[in-house]
Amino acid sequence: MDTMNRCVALLFLAVVLLGALLIAQDKDRRAATPAAQVAASPFMVAAANPLATEAGRAVLADGGTAADAAVAVQAMLNLVEPQSSGIGGGAFLLYWDASERRLITLDGREKAPMAADETYWLGPDGEPVSWWDAVVGGRSVGVPGTLKLLETLHGRYGSQPWADLLRPAIDTADAGFEISPRLAESIAAAQERQLDRFETARAYFFNPDGTPKAAGTVLKNPAFANTLRLIAEQGSAPFYEGEIAADIVSAVRTDINPGILTLEDLAAYEVVEREPVCMPYRAFEVCGMGPPTSGGLTVGQILGMLATVDMSALGPSAEAWHLYIEAAKLAYADRALYMADSDYVAMPTKGLIDAGYLAERAALIDPDAAMDTAEAGSPPWDEAALWAPDTQVERPGTSHFVIVDSHGDMLSMTTTIETGFGSRVMTRGFLLNNELTDFARAPGADGQPVANRVEGGKRPRSSMSPTIVFKDGEPVLLVGSPGGSRIINYVANALVAMLDWGMDPQAAVAMGHVVNRNGATDLEEGTEAADLAEALRALGHEVNLRPLESGLHAIQILDDGTLTGGADPRREGVVLGR
């Protein structure tokens, strides 16, 4: 316990110093000078909040594994970045087991209640309900998977006591932490989206006079501390079958847009180990998560089409970005038609990243002119089925972290409650997700079903793209991002920057974004990406300049074992190591 006490002391020192730093920073985080490249050995962690990063660093410094550190990081993120992730949500994880030389992927995605069916998001008139009418309240809550994922991961790869890993978040919840500028801005913005409509959330995030709590306010969460104490003692059992489960079901049955989640739905939840989706690219193998997320496949398709082009020679030019945009259009077209929970719908998973198929798709790209909206292709597929396209857009309320430990294990994990502040429903100190709005609200079109329609027990399609890149069988890069349906572009942008253009992780994650989801192209305003606008318009692209709030984190493993990391300057993340 002496070692753990030292870790807690270090964490609280970080609370004081880093909290003060965040308050002093300029409000416009994107305009700030990007952080310098961080190098370390033998371990490193990058996460979206300094307190969460420090919690993971302390575990690694004490000899813990990447799995151990993930528990500490996620618990702290739940507390200090509650709008983005937590035990009320879901996650996808890639884990490299160095001793077995094996990559595993764990699916902790939320699930629909068993009683749900394809009419779930249809109103009394038979038409899909509006987006915000669906989000707010218990009806949008799916069965959470993050806690079960962490417990499963720790059971396989953890070396430190489970309870010790939750202690930093418990102590910080009891003592309080200073609301960061980003959290304060998020609370204020969410007031316009009904966050204060729910008594529990209103009492936690708002002052007695109804105003949002400001940056620098010390926020305590004794309810969450008590929840974590119970989980520290008994594991996930109370959450899925005990008193926490009962409180979740009660909260979901709120008077505001009540849901149908049951105790039986929670008790039946299981984490699923799935096959990684791996795509050769140049001298690398890029591995991601397969269905029910579309991330690994769609990132893989974009790269597979770009593999026919010498992107290195083109550099980050308008010509290169034109080719990227066209590949993204084609990939997103396939995503809309084919991708969903493969446990429920037949999917051409291998066909979508088949080299011959991607070469055919790449041949549709005109280097001199933009195509209109792309149509889905016909990948090699043993099972013929016709689906209607789904253009459901996921909203950004997510976080990502990457960890390398001193034993050689490493992970890339994307974690979410979907929209910022999720369903707005809060119980026992944590928010519940609105993940069921990631399903298509319209179950079909033109007489054809949508693959991503609601079905009982099904997991909604995601865009989360946790990624690990290999070279000659060795992991060389970890990366991922939040950002809703733009996640795929954020990750693919960063991969091209690092693998083709030789950027270090910090430069790659800070680079201005170029995003296309099979429509207009978004360029990140105030960055070098915005300078591409006229050249892209000349090629026929419809271009918009807008803020693009990624939250990329990356770690690169160099040949000599040195770790270099990058934290997205658009958020509050930092990289720490030794």
C-alpha positions as CSV (number, residue, x, y, z in Angstrom):
1,M,0.0,0.0,0.0
2,D,3.0,2.4,0.5
3,T,3.5,2.4,-3.3
4,M,-0.2,3.0,-4.0
5,N,-0.2,5.9,-1.5
6,R,2.7,7.4,-3.3
7,C,0.8,7.1,-6.5
8,V,-2.3,8.8,-5.0
9,A,0.0,11.6,-3.7
10,L,1.4,12.1,-7.1
11,L,-2.1,12.2,-8.6
12,F,-3.3,14.9,-6.2
13,L,-0.2,16.9,-6.9
14,A,-1.1,16.6,-10.6
15,V,-4.7,17.8,-9.7
16,V,-3.3,21.0,-8.3
17,L,-0.7,21.8,-10.8
18,L,-2.4,20.7,-14.0
19,G,-5.8,22.0,-12.9
20,A,-4.2,25.5,-12.4
21,L,-2.6,25.2,-15.8
22,L,-5.9,24.4,-17.6
23,I,-7.7,27.3,-16.0
24,A,-4.9,29.7,-17.1
25,Q,-4.9,28.5,-20.7
26,D,-6.5,30.5,-23.4
27,K,-10.1,29.5,-24.0
28,D,-9.4,28.9,-27.7
29,R,-7.5,25.7,-27.4
30,R,-7.2,25.1,-31.1
31,A,-5.4,28.4,-31.5
32,A,-2.8,27.5,-28.9
33,T,0.7,26.4,-30.1
34,P,0.6,22.5,-30.4
35,A,2.4,20.7,-27.7
36,A,6.0,19.5,-28.3
37,Q,6.7,15.9,-29.2
38,V,6.9,13.7,-26.1
39,A,9.4,10.9,-26.0
40,A,9.8,8.2,-23.3
41,S,10.8,4.7,-22.5
42,P,9.7,2.1,-21.4
43,F,6.1,3.2,-20.9
44,M,3.7,5.9,-22.1
45,V,0.0,6.9,-21.8
46,A,-2.0,9.5,-23.7
47,A,-5.5,10.4,-22.7
48,A,-8.0,13.3,-23.0
49,N,-7.5,14.8,-19.6
50,P,-4.3,15.4,-17.5
51,L,-5.8,13.8,-14.4
52,A,-6.7,10.6,-16.3
53,T,-3.3,10.5,-18.0
54,E,-1.6,10.9,-14.6
55,A,-3.7,8.1,-13.1
56,G,-2.5,5.8,-15.9
57,R,1.1,6.9,-15.6
58,A,1.2,6.2,-11.9
59,V,0.0,2.6,-12.5
60,L,2.6,2.1,-15.2
61,A,5.3,3.5,-13.0
62,D,4.4,1.0,-10.3
63,G,4.9,-1.8,-12.8
64,G,1.3,-2.3,-13.8
65,T,0.2,-3.5,-17.2
66,A,-1.5,-1.6,-19.9
67,A,-4.7,-3.4,-18.8
68,D,-4.2,-2.1,-15.3
69,A,-3.7,1.4,-16.5
70,A,-6.8,1.3,-18.7
71,V,-9.0,0.7,-15.6
72,A,-7.5,3.7,-13.8
73,V,-7.7,6.0,-16.9
74,Q,-11.3,5.1,-17.7
75,A,-12.5,5.5,-14.1
76,M,-10.9,9.0,-14.0
77,L,-12.2,10.0,-17.4
78,N,-15.7,9.1,-16.2
79,L,-15.2,11.6,-13.4
80,V,-13.4,14.5,-15.0
81,E,-14.7,14.2,-18.6
82,P,-18.3,12.8,-17.9
83,Q,-19.7,14.2,-21.1
84,S,-17.7,11.9,-23.2
85,S,-17.4,8.4,-21.7
86,G,-17.9,6.3,-18.6
87,I,-19.3,3.1,-17.1
88,G,-22.7,4.1,-18.4
89,G,-21.5,3.7,-22.0
90,G,-19.6,1.3,-24.3
91,A,-16.2,0.8,-25.8
92,F,-14.0,-1.0,-28.4
93,L,-10.5,-2.1,-27.6
94,L,-7.5,-3.5,-29.4
95,Y,-4.9,-5.1,-27.1
96,W,-1.5,-6.4,-28.1
97,D,-0.4,-9.3,-25.8
98,A,3.4,-9.2,-26.1
99,S,4.1,-12.5,-24.4
100,E,1.7,-14.4,-26.7
101,R,2.4,-12.1,-29.7
102,R,-1.3,-11.8,-30.3
103,L,-3.7,-9.0,-31.1
104,I,-7.1,-9.3,-29.6
105,T,-10.1,-7.0,-30.0
106,L,-12.9,-6.7,-27.4
107,D,-16.4,-5.5,-28.2
108,G,-18.0,-3.7,-25.2
109,R,-20.6,-1.9,-27.4
110,E,-24.0,-1.3,-25.9
111,K,-26.9,-3.5,-26.8
112,A,-30.6,-2.8,-27.5
113,P,-33.1,-4.2,-25.0
114,M,-34.4,-7.6,-26.0
115,A,-38.0,-6.3,-26.3
116,A,-36.9,-3.6,-28.9
117,D,-37.8,-4.1,-32.6
118,E,-37.5,-2.2,-35.9
119,T,-40.4,0.1,-34.9
120,Y,-38.5,1.4,-31.9
121,W,-37.9,4.9,-33.3
122,L,-41.2,5.3,-35.1
123,G,-43.7,7.8,-33.7
124,P,-47.5,7.4,-33.5
125,D,-47.7,8.5,-37.1
126,G,-45.4,5.8,-38.3
127,E,-42.6,8.3,-39.1
128,P,-39.2,8.4,-37.4
129,V,-39.0,10.7,-34.4
130,S,-36.7,13.6,-34.6
131,W,-33.1,13.3,-33.4
132,W,-33.3,15.3,-30.1
133,D,-36.7,13.7,-29.3
134,A,-35.0,10.4,-29.5
135,V,-31.8,11.4,-27.6
136,V,-33.2,12.9,-24.4
137,G,-34.5,10.5,-21.9
138,G,-34.3,6.8,-21.0
139,R,-35.5,5.4,-24.3
140,S,-32.1,6.1,-26.0
141,V,-30.2,4.1,-23.3
142,G,-28.6,0.8,-24.4
143,V,-27.2,-1.8,-22.1
144,P,-23.7,-0.4,-21.1
145,G,-20.6,-2.5,-21.8
146,T,-17.6,-0.5,-20.7
147,L,-17.4,-1.8,-17.1
148,K,-17.7,-5.4,-18.2
149,L,-15.0,-4.8,-20.9
150,L,-12.6,-3.4,-18.3
151,E,-13.3,-6.3,-15.9
152,T,-12.7,-8.8,-18.8
153,L,-9.5,-7.1,-19.8
154,H,-8.2,-6.9,-16.3
155,G,-9.0,-10.5,-15.6
156,R,-6.9,-11.5,-18.6
157,Y,-4.0,-9.1,-18.4
158,G,-4.1,-7.2,-15.1
159,S,-1.4,-7.6,-12.5
160,Q,-2.5,-5.1,-9.8
161,P,-5.5,-5.4,-7.5
162,W,-8.7,-4.2,-9.1
163,A,-9.6,-2.1,-6.1
164,D,-6.3,-0.2,-6.1
165,L,-6.8,0.8,-9.7
166,L,-10.2,2.5,-8.9
167,R,-8.8,4.3,-5.8
168,P,-7.4,7.4,-7.6
169,A,-10.9,8.1,-9.1
170,I,-12.6,7.4,-5.8
171,D,-10.3,9.8,-3.9
172,T,-10.7,12.5,-6.5
173,A,-14.4,12.1,-6.5
174,D,-14.5,12.6,-2.7
175,A,-12.0,15.4,-2.6
176,G,-13.3,17.2,-5.7
177,F,-11.6,18.4,-8.9
178,E,-11.6,21.8,-10.7
179,I,-14.0,21.9,-13.6
180,S,-11.8,22.3,-16.7
181,P,-12.6,25.0,-19.4
182,R,-13.7,22.3,-21.8
183,L,-16.1,20.7,-19.4
184,A,-17.5,24.1,-18.4
185,E,-18.1,25.0,-22.0
186,S,-19.8,21.6,-22.6
187,I,-22.1,22.1,-19.7
188,A,-23.2,25.5,-20.9
189,A,-23.8,24.3,-24.4
190,A,-25.7,21.2,-23.2
191,Q,-28.1,23.4,-21.2
192,E,-29.6,24.4,-24.5
193,R,-30.0,20.6,-25.2
194,Q,-32.0,19.8,-22.0
195,L,-29.2,18.7,-19.7
196,D,-30.9,20.6,-16.9
197,R,-34.3,19.0,-17.5
198,F,-33.3,16.1,-15.3
199,E,-33.1,16.7,-11.5
200,T,-30.0,14.6,-10.8
201,A,-28.0,16.1,-13.7
202,R,-29.2,19.6,-12.9
203,A,-28.1,19.3,-9.3
204,Y,-24.6,18.1,-10.3
205,F,-23.8,20.3,-13.3
206,F,-25.7,23.6,-12.4
207,N,-25.8,26.1,-9.6
208,P,-28.9,26.5,-7.5
209,D,-29.9,29.6,-9.6
210,G,-29.8,27.4,-12.7
211,T,-26.6,28.8,-14.2
212,P,-24.0,26.3,-15.5
213,K,-21.1,25.7,-13.1
214,A,-18.0,27.6,-14.3
215,A,-14.4,26.6,-15.0
216,G,-12.4,26.4,-11.8
217,T,-15.4,25.4,-9.6
218,V,-14.5,22.4,-7.4
219,L,-16.8,19.6,-8.2
220,K,-17.3,16.7,-5.9
221,N,-19.1,13.5,-6.7
222,P,-19.7,11.4,-3.6
223,A,-22.3,9.3,-5.4
224,F,-19.8,8.2,-8.0
225,A,-17.2,7.5,-5.3
226,N,-19.7,5.2,-3.5
227,T,-20.5,3.5,-6.8
228,L,-16.8,2.8,-7.5
229,R,-16.3,1.6,-3.9
230,L,-19.0,-1.1,-4.5
231,I,-17.4,-2.0,-7.8
232,A,-14.0,-2.1,-6.2
233,E,-15.3,-4.6,-3.6
234,Q,-17.6,-6.8,-5.8
235,G,-16.5,-6.2,-9.4
236,S,-19.2,-5.7,-12.1
237,A,-21.8,-7.9,-10.5
238,P,-23.7,-5.1,-8.7
239,F,-23.8,-3.2,-12.0
240,Y,-25.3,-5.9,-14.1
241,E,-27.3,-7.9,-11.5
242,G,-27.4,-6.0,-8.2
243,E,-28.3,-2.7,-6.7
244,I,-26.6,-0.6,-9.4
245,A,-28.5,-2.5,-12.1
246,A,-31.8,-1.8,-10.2
247,D,-31.0,1.9,-10.1
248,I,-30.1,2.0,-13.8
249,V,-33.4,0.4,-14.7
250,S,-35.3,2.8,-12.5
251,A,-33.5,5.8,-14.0
252,V,-34.2,4.6,-17.5
253,R,-37.9,4.4,-16.7
254,T,-37.9,8.2,-16.2
255,D,-41.0,10.1,-16.9
256,I,-39.2,11.9,-19.8
257,N,-39.2,9.6,-22.8
258,P,-39.0,6.4,-20.7
259,G,-37.1,3.4,-21.9
260,I,-37.8,-0.4,-21.8
261,L,-34.4,-1.6,-20.5
262,T,-34.9,-4.5,-17.9
263,L,-32.8,-6.2,-15.3
264,E,-32.7,-9.2,-17.5
265,D,-31.2,-7.2,-20.3
266,L,-28.4,-6.0,-18.0
267,A,-27.8,-9.5,-16.6
268,A,-27.4,-11.0,-20.1
269,Y,-24.7,-8.6,-21.3
270,E,-21.5,-10.2,-22.5
271,V,-18.3,-8.7,-23.9
272,V,-17.4,-10.3,-27.3
273,E,-13.9,-11.1,-28.5
274,R,-13.9,-10.5,-32.3
275,E,-11.4,-11.0,-35.1
276,P,-9.4,-7.9,-35.9
277,V,-9.8,-6.3,-39.3
278,C,-6.3,-5.9,-40.8
279,M,-5.4,-4.2,-44.1
280,P,-2.0,-4.2,-45.8
281,Y,-0.8,-0.6,-46.5
282,R,2.6,0.1,-47.9
283,A,5.1,-1.8,-45.7
284,F,2.6,-1.8,-42.8
285,E,-0.4,-3.8,-41.6
286,V,-3.2,-1.5,-40.3
287,C,-5.5,-3.3,-37.8
288,G,-8.8,-2.1,-36.4
289,M,-12.0,-3.3,-35.0
290,G,-14.6,-5.1,-37.0
291,P,-18.4,-5.0,-36.9
292,P,-20.5,-3.7,-35.1
293,T,-18.2,-0.7,-35.6
294,S,-17.7,0.4,-39.2
295,G,-14.4,2.0,-38.2
296,G,-11.9,-0.8,-39.1
297,L,-13.5,-1.6,-42.4
298,T,-14.0,2.0,-43.6
299,V,-10.5,3.1,-42.6
300,G,-9.2,0.0,-44.3
301,Q,-11.1,0.7,-47.5
302,I,-9.8,4.3,-47.6
303,L,-6.3,3.2,-47.2
304,G,-6.8,0.2,-49.6
305,M,-7.9,2.6,-52.4
306,L,-5.0,5.0,-51.7
307,A,-2.5,2.2,-51.8
308,T,-2.6,2.5,-55.6
309,V,-1.2,6.1,-55.4
310,D,2.2,7.4,-54.3
311,M,0.9,9.6,-51.5
312,S,4.4,10.1,-50.2
313,A,5.5,11.8,-53.4
314,L,2.4,14.0,-53.5
315,G,2.7,15.2,-49.9
316,P,-0.1,17.0,-48.1
317,S,-1.1,18.8,-51.4
318,A,-4.6,19.6,-52.9
319,E,-3.9,16.8,-55.4
320,A,-3.3,14.2,-52.6
321,W,-6.3,15.4,-50.5
322,H,-8.5,15.2,-53.6
323,L,-7.7,11.5,-54.0
324,Y,-8.2,11.0,-50.3
325,I,-11.7,12.7,-50.5
326,E,-12.8,10.5,-53.4
327,A,-11.7,7.4,-51.6
328,A,-13.6,8.5,-48.5
329,K,-16.8,9.0,-50.5
330,L,-16.6,5.5,-51.9
331,A,-15.9,4.0,-48.5
332,Y,-18.7,5.8,-46.8
333,A,-21.1,4.7,-49.5
334,D,-20.3,1.1,-48.7
335,R,-20.5,1.8,-45.0
336,A,-24.0,3.2,-45.4
337,L,-25.3,0.1,-47.3
338,Y,-23.6,-2.9,-45.7
339,M,-22.2,-2.2,-42.3
340,A,-24.0,-3.2,-39.1
341,D,-23.9,-5.8,-36.3
342,S,-22.7,-8.9,-38.1
343,D,-24.3,-11.1,-35.4
344,Y,-27.6,-10.0,-36.8
345,V,-27.2,-9.2,-40.5
346,A,-25.1,-10.9,-43.2
347,M,-22.1,-8.7,-44.0
348,P,-19.5,-8.9,-46.7
349,T,-16.7,-8.2,-44.2
350,K,-13.9,-9.8,-46.1
351,G,-15.2,-8.7,-49.5
352,L,-15.2,-5.0,-48.5
353,I,-11.4,-5.1,-48.0
354,D,-10.6,-7.5,-50.8
355,A,-7.7,-6.2,-52.8
356,G,-9.3,-6.8,-56.2
357,Y,-12.5,-5.1,-55.1
358,L,-10.7,-2.0,-53.8
359,A,-8.7,-1.8,-57.0
360,E,-12.0,-1.7,-58.9
361,R,-13.3,1.0,-56.5
362,A,-10.1,3.0,-56.8
363,A,-10.4,3.0,-60.6
364,L,-13.6,5.1,-60.2
365,I,-11.5,8.0,-58.9
366,D,-10.8,10.7,-61.5
367,P,-7.6,12.5,-60.5
368,D,-8.9,15.7,-62.3
369,A,-12.5,16.0,-61.1
370,A,-14.7,15.3,-58.1
371,M,-17.4,12.7,-58.4
372,D,-20.9,13.4,-57.2
373,T,-22.2,11.4,-54.3
374,A,-20.7,7.9,-54.6
375,E,-22.8,4.8,-54.8
376,A,-22.0,1.6,-53.0
377,G,-20.2,-1.1,-54.8
378,S,-20.7,-4.9,-55.1
379,P,-18.0,-6.6,-53.1
380,P,-17.3,-10.3,-53.4
381,W,-19.9,-11.9,-51.2
382,D,-21.1,-15.5,-50.8
383,E,-24.4,-14.3,-49.4
384,A,-26.5,-12.0,-51.6
385,A,-28.8,-9.6,-49.8
386,L,-30.1,-6.2,-50.6
387,W,-30.1,-3.5,-48.0
388,A,-31.3,0.1,-48.1
389,P,-28.7,2.8,-47.3
390,D,-28.5,4.2,-43.8
391,T,-27.3,7.8,-43.4
392,Q,-27.7,7.9,-39.6
393,V,-25.1,10.3,-38.3
394,E,-23.4,9.6,-34.9
395,R,-22.7,12.6,-32.7
396,P,-19.4,13.3,-31.0
397,G,-19.5,12.4,-27.3
398,T,-16.5,10.1,-27.1
399,S,-12.9,9.7,-25.9
400,H,-9.8,7.8,-26.9
401,F,-6.7,6.7,-25.1
402,V,-3.5,4.7,-25.9
403,I,-1.2,3.0,-23.5
404,V,2.2,1.1,-23.8
405,D,3.5,-0.6,-20.7
406,S,7.0,-1.6,-19.7
407,H,6.2,-5.3,-20.4
408,G,5.5,-4.6,-24.1
409,D,1.8,-4.9,-23.9
410,M,-0.2,-2.0,-25.4
411,L,-3.7,-1.0,-26.2
412,S,-5.9,1.4,-28.2
413,M,-9.3,2.0,-26.7
414,T,-12.2,4.2,-27.9
415,T,-14.9,4.8,-25.3
416,T,-18.2,6.6,-25.5
417,I,-21.6,7.6,-24.1
418,E,-22.5,8.8,-27.7
419,T,-23.8,12.4,-27.8
420,G,-22.1,14.8,-25.3
421,F,-23.8,14.0,-21.9
422,G,-25.5,11.0,-23.4
423,S,-29.2,10.6,-22.7
424,R,-29.0,13.2,-19.9
425,V,-30.1,10.5,-17.5
426,M,-27.8,10.3,-14.5
427,T,-27.8,7.8,-11.7
428,R,-25.3,7.0,-8.9
429,G,-23.0,9.7,-10.1
430,F,-22.6,8.7,-13.8
431,L,-24.4,9.5,-17.0
432,L,-26.2,6.9,-19.1
433,N,-25.6,6.6,-22.9
434,N,-27.9,7.5,-25.7
435,E,-26.4,4.8,-27.9
436,L,-29.6,3.5,-29.3
437,T,-29.8,6.6,-31.5
438,D,-26.9,5.1,-33.5
439,F,-29.4,2.7,-35.0
440,A,-31.3,3.8,-38.1
441,R,-34.5,5.5,-37.0
442,A,-36.1,4.5,-40.3
443,P,-36.0,0.7,-40.5
444,G,-36.2,0.5,-44.3
445,A,-36.6,2.4,-47.5
446,D,-38.2,1.5,-50.9
447,G,-39.2,-1.9,-49.6
448,Q,-35.7,-2.8,-48.4
449,P,-34.6,-3.2,-44.8
450,V,-31.7,-1.1,-43.4
451,A,-28.9,-3.3,-42.1
452,N,-28.5,-1.0,-39.1
453,R,-32.2,-1.1,-38.0
454,V,-33.2,-1.7,-34.4
455,E,-33.5,-5.4,-33.3
456,G,-33.7,-6.8,-29.8
457,G,-30.2,-7.5,-28.4
458,K,-28.4,-6.0,-31.4
459,R,-25.5,-3.6,-31.1
460,P,-25.8,-0.4,-33.0
461,R,-23.3,0.5,-35.8
462,S,-20.4,2.7,-34.7
463,S,-17.6,4.6,-36.3
464,M,-15.1,4.1,-33.5
465,S,-11.7,3.3,-35.0
466,P,-9.2,2.2,-32.4
467,T,-6.1,1.2,-34.5
468,I,-2.8,-0.6,-34.1
469,V,-0.3,-0.6,-37.0
470,F,2.3,-3.3,-37.4
471,K,5.5,-3.5,-39.4
472,D,7.2,-6.9,-39.9
473,G,4.9,-8.3,-37.2
474,E,5.8,-5.7,-34.6
475,P,3.5,-3.0,-33.4
476,V,4.8,0.5,-34.4
477,L,1.8,2.8,-33.9
478,L,-1.3,3.2,-31.8
479,V,-4.0,5.8,-32.7
480,G,-7.7,6.6,-32.4
481,S,-10.1,9.5,-31.9
482,P,-13.5,10.6,-30.8
483,G,-15.7,12.5,-33.2
484,G,-18.9,10.7,-34.1
485,S,-19.1,9.6,-37.8
486,R,-16.1,11.8,-38.5
487,I,-13.9,9.5,-36.5
488,I,-13.0,7.4,-39.5
489,N,-11.7,10.5,-41.3
490,Y,-9.8,11.7,-38.3
491,V,-8.0,8.4,-37.9
492,A,-7.4,8.0,-41.7
493,N,-6.0,11.5,-41.9
494,A,-3.5,10.8,-39.1
495,L,-2.5,7.5,-40.6
496,V,-1.7,9.0,-44.0
497,A,0.2,11.8,-42.3
498,M,2.3,9.4,-40.3
499,L,2.7,6.4,-42.7
500,D,3.0,8.4,-46.0
501,W,4.2,11.8,-45.0
502,G,6.5,10.8,-42.1
503,M,4.9,13.1,-39.6
504,D,5.6,12.4,-35.9
505,P,2.5,11.7,-33.8
506,Q,2.2,15.2,-32.3
507,A,2.4,16.8,-35.8
508,A,-0.1,14.3,-37.2
509,V,-2.7,14.8,-34.5
510,A,-2.4,18.6,-34.7
511,M,-2.7,18.7,-38.5
512,G,-5.8,20.4,-39.9
513,H,-8.5,17.9,-40.8
514,V,-10.0,17.1,-44.3
515,V,-13.3,15.2,-43.9
516,N,-15.8,13.7,-46.3
517,R,-18.7,11.4,-45.5
518,N,-19.9,11.0,-49.1
519,G,-21.2,14.6,-49.4
520,A,-19.6,18.0,-49.0
521,T,-16.0,18.2,-47.9
522,D,-15.3,19.8,-44.5
523,L,-12.0,21.6,-44.0
524,E,-11.0,22.6,-40.5
525,E,-11.1,26.3,-40.2
526,G,-8.1,28.2,-38.9
527,T,-5.7,25.5,-40.1
528,E,-3.6,24.7,-43.1
529,A,-6.4,22.5,-44.3
530,A,-8.6,25.6,-45.0
531,D,-5.9,26.8,-47.5
532,L,-7.0,23.9,-49.7
533,A,-10.5,25.3,-50.3
534,E,-10.0,27.0,-53.6
535,A,-7.9,24.3,-55.2
536,L,-10.5,21.7,-54.2
537,R,-13.4,23.8,-55.4
538,A,-11.6,24.1,-58.8
539,L,-11.7,20.3,-58.9
540,G,-15.5,20.3,-58.4
541,H,-15.7,19.7,-54.6
542,E,-18.3,21.4,-52.5
543,V,-16.3,22.7,-49.6
544,N,-17.3,24.0,-46.1
545,L,-14.9,25.5,-43.5
546,R,-15.9,24.5,-40.0
547,P,-14.4,23.6,-36.6
548,L,-13.6,19.9,-36.4
549,E,-13.3,18.7,-32.8
550,S,-11.3,15.5,-32.9
551,G,-9.5,14.1,-29.9
552,L,-6.7,12.1,-31.4
553,H,-4.1,10.4,-29.3
554,A,-1.2,8.4,-30.7
555,I,1.9,6.6,-29.6
556,Q,4.7,5.5,-32.0
557,I,7.1,2.8,-31.2
558,L,10.5,3.5,-32.8
559,D,13.1,0.8,-33.8
560,D,15.2,1.4,-30.6
561,G,12.1,1.1,-28.4
562,T,11.7,4.8,-27.8
563,L,8.1,5.8,-27.5
564,T,6.9,9.1,-29.0
565,G,3.4,10.4,-28.3
566,G,0.9,13.0,-29.5
567,A,-2.1,14.5,-27.8
568,D,-4.7,16.5,-29.7
569,P,-4.4,20.2,-29.1
570,R,-8.2,20.6,-29.7
571,R,-8.9,19.0,-26.3
572,E,-7.2,18.8,-22.9
573,G,-5.2,15.7,-23.3
574,V,-1.5,15.2,-22.5
575,V,1.1,12.5,-23.0
576,L,3.1,11.2,-20.0
577,G,5.7,8.5,-19.7
578,R,9.1,7.7,-18.4
